[in-house]
Each structure stands twice: as C-alpha cells, then as structure tokens.
Amino acid sequence: MVTRFRTRAFLISFVPFALLLALSFGLIQGLVQSTVRDGLRASLRENQLAIAHIHAKSDLQNSRFLNVAGENPALKAGMELLLSSSDREAARRTVEDQLRELGEHMGFDLLIVSGPDGTPLAGVVRQTEEGSPRSQLVPFHPAQREGSDRGLLLLNGRTFRVASVPVDENDVNIGVLSLGEYFDFSEFTTPAVLLHDGKVVESNLADIPFSELDAALEHCDDQSECNLRLRGATWISIPVQSYGGGYLLRSLENVDKATAPIQSRLHNLFLALTLICVLMALVCSIISSRSTVEPLSVLVSHLRNAVRTGVLPEFEGKPSAILEIQELAENYNRAAVSVREAGKNLEAAYLEFIGSLANALDARDPYTSGHSRRVSEISCAIAAALHLLPAELERIRIGALLHDIGKIGISDSVLRKPGRLTDEEFALVKQHPVIGRRILEGVQGFASFLPAVELHHENWDGSGYPKGECGEKTPIDARIIHVADAYDAMTTDRSYRRGMAHERAVEIIVENAGKQFDPRIVDVFTRLPREALMRQTAVPGAWTQAAEREMAVAG
C-alpha cells in the first residue's frame, strides 16, 4: 500500500517535469525541422534554377544545331527520295546513313525523320554494342518509340530530350527532323526522379526501386511541394521542371537525414535534463511519502478492511500530525457512527417489513395464522442440518416468510373454500407463485428471494408448477421450503379439514420422496427432532381429498 502511494507521489512530482520537457523538446524539434526544411527548400530551388539555366543553354545550342541540320542538302535529298521512291526500303537505308553521319558529327544520341503528316519514316539511336567499348548510332524502327517528338521521349526504356525542326524544300514542307540526347541524371547534385504520367521512369536513387518511389509520390501534386515517407524517413520534394507530354522532373531531399545530427545533440541534451528531473522527482517523492503518503496509506488500509468486512470501525488516536489528515479521520469516525446507526435502523425496518408482509397474508385466514413463520422455522432447521452457510440460511428464512405472498392476489372465496376446488379454481390458486414473483421483483433488494417464492411448488420429478422444473434445476431454497410447506399444511387445521398427526405427515412426505420432494432433503427432514417441527398440537385426522389438495397447493 505504502509503495503504491509513494509511486503516485513520484508520478505527481515527475509528470509535470516530463510534460514540460516533452513540450519543450517538441517545440525545439519542430523549430529545428522547420529551419532545416526551409534550408532544403532553398537548396532545391537553387538546384531548380541551375537546372533551368543548364537546359536554357542546351536549348540555345540545340536550336543552332537544329537549324543547321534542317538545312542539310543531303538529308533533304534523302527525304525526298524516301517519299517518292518505289523502293522505300533502300531509300530508308540511305536516309538512316545520312542521319547516322549527321548524328556522329553533331553528337546527338537520337535522330528521327517524319513525313509532313507526322508519320515516322526512319531513325537512328545511340547504343553500345556487345564486345565494343564505344557506342554507335544504329537504325531503329520509329514505331518502337513512345511519347512525343517535343520535350522528352521514352525509347527502349531510355529517356531522351528531343527537339524538332521542319525540313522545307523550295518553301514546301517535306517532313520533320527530330534530334535528341540522353536525359543525363549525372548533372543533378541532389536526388531527383523523372515521372511520365505520374510513374517514375528515371531516378538517381539507385538503391530504391521505381515501384517504391511511385507509392511514395502518388499523393504529390505536379505543381506543388509535398512531404512523403520513403524507407521509413521523411522526405521533401518539389517539382523542378515540366517537359510536356506528361513528363515531370522532381527533386527530393531526406529531411530526417539532414536533421539527424542536430536531433542527436538534442536527444543527448534532453536525456541529461530528464535524468536531473528524475532525481529531483525522486527526492520530492521521498519527502512526500514521509509527511503524507504513510498516514494516508494507514487511512486507506483502514477503509479497505471496512469494505472487506462490511463494518466501519472508528479510528483510535491521531493517525497523523497533519491537521488535514486528522480532520479527515474525525469526519470518517462521525460517518462510521452514522452509517452504523443507519444500518441498524434499516435492518430493523427491513425485518419489520418482512414480518408485516407475512402477517398480512396469514391474517386473511385464521386457519393459516402463523403458517409463514412456521414454514420459515422448519426451513431454517432443515438448512442448518444441511450445514448451509449463514448467508444461505438467512436467505431461506426470509424466502420462506414470503413464499405465499402471491396469495394476496387470490380471492378469499377460493382460498377459504371449505370443499373441493374446481379445476378453474385450482388453476387460479396455482398462479400464486407467479403473482408473488411479480410483486417482489419490483422491490429493490428482494431479488435473492424470488426463486424461493416462484419455485417452491416445483416437484423433484418435474410434475410441479409453474415451470415444471425437475431435480436440482430447482434452487435448494425452493426445495427445502417445499418440504416444510407441505408438512405444516398437513399438520395444521384448515377450514375444510382437521390437521393430521406428525407421524402420518412425515410418512406421507417419505412416500413422496423422489416424486414431489428432494430425497436428500427428506432424509435430513425425517432426522430432525420432533420438537423442532411441532409448534402446536396437531389434531389427528384422516388422509382425505382435502389433504391431497394440501399436498398439491402446500399451504
């Protein structure tokens, strides 16, 4: 108990420090990350400007090359031949030779000629042949290419930057020449990816598959900066340049990697501060436990014992020198006295109410006066002989007092009828257990007595009422009361017959053991002293149809 209170005192001392530390660390970490992000954004934008400058220079150079290539007489002649010759395959080879010579001279990696309607006619692309260290321009069928002739072009898994120029002869357009070079990622000093229609086609992040990059970038807008998670780290990405045709270049930076050195120092600093705060909190908890926790633990232990035993004993002496704890103990003592007195009054009122209910029922018929009390006493004698617990015995005692409470709802003309009951009248009498349950189930605190009230006419062989339960399915309270009720009903005078002798009543109960009554309870009942059962002098009488009715209705 003391340990638990000390733990709470420690937590009360430590939690404010921990919250303050966590809040400070969070704010500083957020500030650091914000500063790093701003720096990364600035770096990415500088990189964006550098790439744009490089592309501008390249575009200027390509424009000059395009103009020169577009005016090449040999190429024009070859294109006219390709368009007009019947031997298109020979003409196409001639144009491919001219494209290869032009590309090698100008340093292009891709050259394509198309007809005036944009239909690709011939092309060459730079490849490295197996066994040769040098790359060469080789012919390829233009239908193999994917993408646009402007901006970027995807061909055989490689990306090219492409520019086009019209080829005119005597002011008549005879086709289009497209020149391209490999899209080289070596010019990027930061991680970058090239996307085509939202899918990564080029990247300088060699250790990360394109599919993983696609999943990380799927929520990024083409025109804005975005944050993403990649390989468990936080990254920032901004669009660098759009090339048209669905191509977009994005640069990336690893925020976690950039902030890791600073965060490592912050972690070390806050770890030291945390240890200091823990030591301070530990000292505070020790001081608090000596002055407050130990007296409070005594009070709590006292209260727990009261909860376990159901008794509220008063404190003796002063539990602590602290004025507030002394006042708490005094208030507890006053409350304990009040609760004890209230409990006694409630118990007295409760018992008086039970007795009043039983008396009110018995008062309806002078022949049944005292019946509920006698059944209760006999039931308690049986329960004691069965060595039931005191709480069970008390439950049976009160249940027996209330067992016939449902007869309040039965007409006097039926209950006090001197002759044999009709089937309709007998069916009405058999409703009294159900009526009794309905009366009591609306009263708080009577729930434990409901089985005795409702089921005390259930027979061992299942022939009883109202549910037809058999054997031990019927609660033991009801089985005990069933025997006691039948005995008292047979041995007392009623308006329609005289009570029978003790011996004859016991004999009948024994005969019906295993049928109406629980054999074990009957065995215990027959071994009870006669004086425990005989509360009045029984007048011997014959076993008549009226007595049979008592065995069925039992009281």
C-alpha positions in Angstrom: 0.0 0.0 0.0 2.8 2.4 1.0 4.6 1.6 -2.2 1.6 2.4 -4.3 1.2 5.8 -2.6 4.9 6.5 -3.0 4.6 5.6 -6.7 1.7 8.0 -7.1 3.6 10.8 -5.2 6.6 10.2 -7.5 4.4 10.4 -10.6 2.8 13.6 -9.3 6.2 15.1 -8.9 7.6 13.8 -12.2 4.7 14.2 -14.6 4.8 18.0 -14.7 8.5 17.9 -15.4 8.1 15.2 -18.0 5.3 17.2 -19.7 7.3 20.4 -19.7 10.3 18.5 -21.1 8.3 16.8 -23.8 6.6 20.1 -24.8 10.0 21.9 -24.9 11.6 19.1 -26.9 8.6 19.0 -29.3 8.7 22.8 -29.8 12.5 22.8 -30.3 12.4 19.8 -32.6 9.6 21.4 -34.6 11.6 24.6 -34.9 14.7 22.7 -36.0 12.8 20.7 -38.6 11.2 23.8 -39.8 14.6 25.6 -40.2 16.0 22.5 -41.9 13.0 22.3 -44.2 13.4 26.0 -45.2 17.1 25.3 -45.9 16.3 22.3 -48.0 13.6 24.2 -49.9 16.1 26.9 -50.7 18.7 24.4 -51.8 16.1 22.6 -54.0 15.1 25.9 -55.6 18.7 26.8 -56.3 19.1 23.4 -57.9 15.9 24.1 -59.9 17.4 27.4 -61.1 20.7 25.7 -62.0 18.9 23.0 -64.0 16.8 25.5 -65.8 20.0 27.5 -66.7 21.6 24.4 -68.0 18.5 23.5 -70.0 18.4 27.0 -71.4 22.0 26.8 -72.6 21.3 23.4 -74.1 18.2 24.7 -75.8 20.2 27.5 -77.4 22.8 25.1 -78.6 20.2 22.7 -79.9 18.4 25.4 -81.7 21.6 26.2 -83.6 22.2 22.6 -84.4 18.6 22.1 -85.4 18.8 25.0 -87.9 22.0 23.6 -89.4 20.6 20.0 -89.5 17.3 21.1 -91.0 19.2 22.8 -94.0 21.4 19.8 -94.7 21.1 19.3 -98.6 21.9 15.6 -98.4 19.2 14.9 -95.8 16.7 16.8 -97.9 17.5 14.8 -100.9 17.3 11.6 -99.0 13.9 12.5 -97.5 12.5 13.4 -101.0 13.8 10.1 -102.3 12.1 8.3 -99.3 8.8 10.0 -100.0 8.8 9.4 -103.8 10.8 6.2 -104.4 9.1 2.9 -105.1 12.0 1.1 -103.3 11.2 2.6 -99.9 13.5 0.1 -98.0 16.6 1.2 -100.0 15.6 4.9 -99.6 15.1 4.4 -95.9 18.6 2.9 -95.5 20.0 5.9 -97.4 18.3 8.3 -95.0 19.5 6.2 -92.0 23.1 6.5 -93.3 22.7 10.3 -93.6 21.1 10.5 -90.1 24.0 8.4 -88.7 26.6 10.7 -90.3 24.8 13.8 -89.1 24.4 12.5 -85.6 28.0 11.4 -85.2 29.1 14.9 -86.5 26.9 16.8 -84.2 27.0 14.4 -81.2 23.3 13.6 -81.0 22.0 10.3 -79.5 18.7 10.1 -81.4 17.7 11.3 -84.9 14.2 10.7 -86.4 12.7 11.9 -89.7 8.9 12.0 -90.1 6.7 12.8 -93.1 4.7 16.0 -93.5 1.8 14.2 -91.7 4.0 13.3 -88.7 4.4 9.7 -89.7 7.8 8.4 -88.6 9.9 7.3 -91.6 13.4 6.5 -90.4 15.6 6.9 -87.3 18.9 6.1 -85.6 19.6 5.7 -81.9 22.9 5.5 -80.0 23.7 2.1 -78.5 26.7 0.3 -77.1 27.2 -3.0 -79.0 28.3 -6.1 -77.1 32.1 -6.5 -77.1 32.7 -2.9 -78.1 33.6 -0.2 -75.6 32.3 2.6 -77.9 28.7 3.4 -78.6 27.3 3.8 -82.1 24.2 5.1 -83.9 22.2 2.2 -85.1 18.9 2.2 -87.1 15.7 1.5 -85.4 12.1 1.3 -86.5 10.4 4.6 -85.4 7.3 2.7 -84.4 9.3 1.4 -81.3 9.3 4.9 -79.7 6.9 6.0 -77.0 6.0 9.6 -76.3 6.2 12.9 -78.0 8.5 14.4 -80.5 8.8 17.5 -78.3 10.2 17.7 -74.8 11.1 14.1 -73.7 10.8 10.8 -75.5 10.9 7.3 -73.9 12.6 4.7 -76.2 13.5 1.2 -75.3 13.5 2.0 -71.6 15.7 5.1 -72.0 14.7 8.8 -71.9 15.8 11.4 -74.4 15.5 15.1 -74.5 14.1 15.8 -78.0 13.7 18.9 -80.2 12.2 19.1 -83.7 12.6 21.3 -86.8 10.7 21.3 -90.0 12.5 20.4 -93.2 11.5 22.6 -96.2 12.4 22.4 -99.9 11.5 25.4 -102.1 9.1 26.6 -99.4 7.4 23.2 -99.3 7.5 21.1 -96.2 8.8 17.7 -96.9 9.0 16.4 -93.3 10.2 17.0 -89.7 13.6 16.2 -88.2 13.7 15.3 -84.5 17.1 15.4 -82.7 17.6 14.1 -79.1 20.2 13.3 -76.5 20.1 11.0 -73.5 18.5 12.6 -70.4 21.6 12.5 -68.1 20.9 12.4 -64.4 24.6 13.0 -63.6 24.0 16.7 -63.9 21.8 16.6 -60.8 23.7 17.1 -57.5 20.6 16.2 -55.4 18.3 13.1 -55.6 15.8 13.5 -58.4 13.2 11.5 -60.3 11.7 11.8 -63.7 8.0 10.9 -64.0 5.9 10.2 -67.0 2.2 10.3 -66.5 2.8 10.0 -62.7 5.1 7.0 -63.0 8.9 7.1 -62.3 10.9 6.4 -65.5 14.3 7.7 -64.4 16.0 8.2 -61.0 19.4 8.7 -59.5 18.3 6.9 -56.3 19.9 3.7 -57.4 19.0 1.6 -54.3 15.3 2.3 -54.4 13.0 0.5 -56.9 10.7 2.6 -59.1 7.6 0.9 -57.7 8.6 2.1 -54.2 9.1 5.7 -55.5 5.8 5.5 -57.2 4.0 4.6 -54.0 5.7 7.4 -52.1 4.9 10.0 -54.7 1.4 9.0 -55.5 -0.1 11.8 -53.4 2.1 14.6 -54.6 0.6 17.3 -56.9 2.5 18.0 -60.1 2.8 21.7 -59.4 3.4 21.9 -55.7 5.8 20.9 -52.9 4.9 17.8 -51.0 6.1 15.7 -48.0 6.4 11.9 -48.3 7.6 8.8 -46.4 10.3 6.7 -48.1 12.1 3.9 -46.4 10.8 5.0 -43.0 12.2 8.5 -43.4 10.5 11.9 -44.1 11.4 13.5 -47.4 10.5 16.7 -49.1 10.0 17.0 -52.9 9.4 19.9 -55.2 8.7 20.0 -59.0 11.8 21.2 -60.9 10.6 21.3 -64.5 7.8 20.1 -66.6 8.8 18.9 -70.1 5.3 18.4 -71.6 3.9 15.2 -72.9 3.3 14.1 -69.2 7.0 14.3 -68.2 7.9 16.0 -64.9 11.2 16.3 -63.1 11.1 16.4 -59.2 14.0 16.8 -56.8 14.0 15.2 -53.3 15.7 15.7 -50.0 15.8 13.5 -46.9 14.6 15.7 -44.1 15.4 13.1 -41.4 18.9 12.6 -42.6 19.5 16.4 -42.7 18.2 16.9 -39.2 19.8 13.7 -37.7 23.0 15.4 -36.4 21.1 18.2 -34.7 18.5 15.8 -33.3 21.2 13.6 -31.9 22.6 16.5 -29.9 19.2 17.5 -28.8 18.5 13.9 -27.6 21.7 13.9 -25.5 20.8 17.3 -24.0 17.3 16.3 -23.1 18.4 12.9 -21.8 20.7 14.7 -19.3 17.8 17.1 -18.3 15.5 14.1 -17.9 17.9 12.4 -15.5 18.2 15.5 -13.4 14.4 15.9 -13.2 14.0 12.2 -12.3 16.4 12.7 -9.4 14.5 15.8 -8.3 11.2 14.0 -8.5 12.6 11.0 -6.5 13.7 13.4 -3.7 10.3 15.0 -3.7 8.5 11.7 -3.6 10.6 10.5 -0.6 9.8 13.8 1.3 6.1 13.5 0.3 5.9 9.9 1.4 7.3 10.7 4.9 4.9 13.5 5.5 1.7 12.5 3.6 1.8 9.1 2.0 2.3 6.9 5.1 -0.6 8.4 7.1 -2.8 8.3 4.0 -1.9 4.6 3.5 -3.0 3.9 7.0 -6.3 5.6 6.3 -6.8 3.7 3.0 -5.9 0.4 4.6 -8.5 1.0 7.3 -11.1 1.8 4.6 -10.2 -1.4 2.6 -10.7 -3.5 5.7 -14.1 -1.8 6.2 -15.0 -2.6 2.6 -14.0 -6.3 3.0 -15.7 -6.8 6.4 -18.7 -4.6 5.8 -18.0 -2.9 9.2 -16.9 0.7 9.7 -14.7 0.7 12.8 -13.6 4.1 14.2 -10.1 5.3 14.2 -8.3 5.3 17.6 -5.9 8.1 18.3 -4.4 10.5 15.8 -3.3 8.9 12.6 -1.0 11.8 11.6 0.3 15.1 12.8 -1.0 16.8 9.7 -4.1 18.8 10.5 -5.9 18.0 7.3 -5.4 14.2 7.8 -6.6 14.5 11.4 -9.8 16.3 10.2 -10.3 13.6 7.6 -10.1 10.9 10.3 -12.5 12.7 12.5 -15.0 13.1 9.7 -14.6 9.4 8.9 -15.3 8.5 12.5 -18.5 10.6 12.5 -19.6 9.0 9.2 -18.9 5.5 10.6 -21.1 6.1 13.6 -23.9 7.5 11.3 -23.6 4.6 8.9 -23.7 2.0 11.7 -26.8 3.5 13.2 -28.5 3.8 9.8 -27.7 0.2 9.1 -29.2 -0.9 12.3 -32.3 1.1 11.6 -32.6 -0.1 8.1 -32.2 -3.8 9.1 -34.9 -3.3 11.8 -37.2 -1.7 9.3 -36.4 -4.4 6.7 -37.2 -7.2 9.2 -40.3 -5.5 10.4 -41.5 -5.1 6.8 -40.9 -8.8 6.1 -42.8 -9.7 9.2 -45.7 -7.4 8.2 -46.0 -9.0 4.8 -46.1 -12.5 6.3 -48.6 -11.4 9.0 -50.8 -9.6 6.4 -51.0 -12.8 4.4 -51.7 -15.1 7.4 -54.3 -12.6 8.8 -56.6 -13.3 5.8 -57.5 -16.8 7.2 -57.4 -17.7 11.0 -56.7 -21.3 10.0 -53.4 -20.3 8.3 -52.3 -17.9 11.0 -48.6 -18.3 11.7 -48.1 -20.6 8.7 -45.4 -18.5 7.0 -43.5 -18.2 10.4 -43.7 -22.0 11.0 -42.6 -22.8 7.4 -39.7 -20.4 7.9 -38.6 -22.0 11.2 -38.8 -25.6 9.8 -36.9 -24.5 6.6 -34.2 -23.0 8.8 -33.9 -26.2 10.8 -33.5 -28.2 7.6 -31.0 -25.7 6.2 -29.0 -25.9 9.4 -29.0 -29.7 9.3 -27.6 -29.5 5.8 -24.8 -27.3 7.1 -25.6 -24.4 4.7 -23.7 -21.1 5.1 -25.2 -18.5 7.4 -26.0 -16.2 4.5 -27.8 -19.0 2.7 -29.8 -19.8 5.9 -30.8 -16.2 6.3 -31.9 -16.1 2.6 -34.0 -19.3 3.1 -35.5 -17.8 6.3 -36.8 -14.7 4.6 -37.8 -16.6 1.4 -39.9 -18.9 3.5 -41.6 -16.0 5.2 -42.5 -14.6 1.7 -43.2 -17.9 -0.1 -47.0 -17.4 -0.2 -47.0 -13.7 -0.7 -48.7 -14.3 -4.1 -51.9 -15.5 -2.5 -52.6 -11.8 -1.8 -53.8 -11.8 -5.4 -56.1 -14.9 -5.0 -59.8 -14.3 -4.0 -60.8 -15.3 -0.4 -63.7 -17.3 -1.9 -61.2 -19.6 -3.4 -58.6 -19.7 -0.7 -61.1 -20.3 2.1 -63.4 -22.6 0.2 -64.3 -25.5 2.6 -65.0 -28.0 -0.2 -63.1 -29.4 -3.1 -61.8 -26.8 -5.6 -62.9 -26.9 -9.2 -60.3 -27.2 -12.0 -60.7 -23.5 -12.7 -60.3 -22.6 -9.0 -57.3 -24.9 -8.6 -55.7 -23.3 -11.8 -56.2 -19.9 -10.2 -54.5 -21.0 -6.9 -51.6 -22.4 -8.9 -50.9 -18.8 -10.1 -49.8 -17.6 -6.7 -46.0 -18.3 -7.2 -46.0 -16.2 -10.4 -48.0 -13.5 -8.7 -45.6 -13.5 -5.8 -42.6 -13.1 -8.1 -44.3 -10.1 -9.9 -45.0 -8.5 -6.5 -41.4 -8.8 -5.2 -39.4 -8.3 -8.4 -40.3 -4.6 -8.3 -38.9 -4.2 -4.8 -35.1 -3.5 -4.8 -33.2 -5.9 -2.6 -35.7 -8.8 -2.9 -34.0 -10.4 -6.0 -32.4 -13.2 -4.0 -35.8 -14.4 -2.6 -37.5 -14.7 -6.0 -36.5 -18.3 -6.7 -38.0 -19.4 -3.3 -41.2 -17.5 -3.9 -41.7 -18.7 -7.5 -40.4 -22.2 -7.5 -41.4 -23.7 -4.1 -44.1 -25.9 -5.8 -41.8 -27.5 -8.3 -41.6 -31.3 -7.8 -38.5 -33.5 -7.9 -39.9 -35.4 -10.9 -40.9 -32.3 -12.9 -44.6 -32.6 -12.3 -44.8 -29.3 -10.3 -45.6 -25.8 -11.3 -45.3 -23.1 -12.6 -42.3 -24.1 -14.8 -42.2 -27.9 -14.4 -38.5 -28.0 -13.4 -37.1 -31.2 -12.0 -34.3 -32.4 -9.8 -31.5 -29.9 -8.8 -32.6 -27.5 -11.5 -34.9 -26.1 -8.8 -32.8 -24.0 -6.4 -32.2 -25.6 -3.0 -34.1 -22.7 -1.2 -37.3 -23.7 -3.0 -36.7 -27.5 -2.5 -36.3 -27.0 1.3 -39.4 -24.7 1.6 -41.4 -27.2 -0.5 -40.9 -29.9 2.2 -41.5 -27.5 5.1 -44.6 -26.0 3.5 -46.2 -29.4 2.8 -45.5 -30.6 6.4 -47.1 -27.5 8.0 -50.1 -27.6 5.6 -50.8 -31.3 6.6 -50.4 -30.9 10.3 -52.5 -27.8 10.9 -56.3 -27.3 10.9 -57.9 -25.8 7.9 -61.5 -24.7 7.2 -62.1 -27.8 5.1 -60.4 -30.5 7.3 -58.6 -31.3 10.5 -54.8 -31.4 10.8 -53.2 -34.9 10.7 -50.6 -36.3 13.2 -46.9 -35.6 12.9 -46.1 -39.3 12.2 -48.6 -39.6 9.4 -47.4 -36.3 7.8 -43.8 -37.5 7.9 -44.8 -40.9 6.5 -46.6 -39.2 3.5 -43.6 -36.9 2.8 -41.3 -40.0 2.9 -43.6 -41.8 0.5 -43.3 -38.9 -2.0 -39.5 -38.6 -1.7 -38.1 -38.8 -5.3 -41.5 -37.7 -6.7 -42.5 -34.4 -5.1 -39.6 -33.9 -2.8 -35.8 -34.0 -2.9 -34.8 -37.4 -1.3 -31.7 -35.9 0.4 -33.8 -33.1 2.0 -36.5 -35.6 3.0 -33.8 -37.7 4.7 -32.5 -34.8 6.6 -36.1 -33.7 7.5 -37.0 -37.1 9.0 -34.0 -37.0 11.3 -35.0 -33.6 12.8 -36.2 -33.7 16.4 -39.9 -33.9 16.7 -40.0 -30.8 18.9 -38.3 -28.8 16.1 -41.3 -29.5 13.9 -44.3 -29.5 16.3 -45.1 -25.9 17.1 -48.7 -26.7 18.0 -50.7 -29.7 19.0 -51.9 -31.5 15.8 -55.3 -33.0 15.9 -55.2 -36.4 14.2 -57.4 -36.8 11.2 -57.9 -38.9 8.1 -56.0 -38.6 4.9 -58.7 -37.1 2.7 -59.1 -35.4 -0.6 -58.7 -32.2 1.2 -55.3 -33.3 2.4 -54.4 -34.3 -1.2 -55.2 -30.7 -2.1 -52.8 -29.5 0.5 -50.0 -31.7 -0.9 -50.6 -30.1 -4.3 -51.1 -26.5 -3.1 -49.0 -26.8 0.0 -50.5 -24.2 2.2 
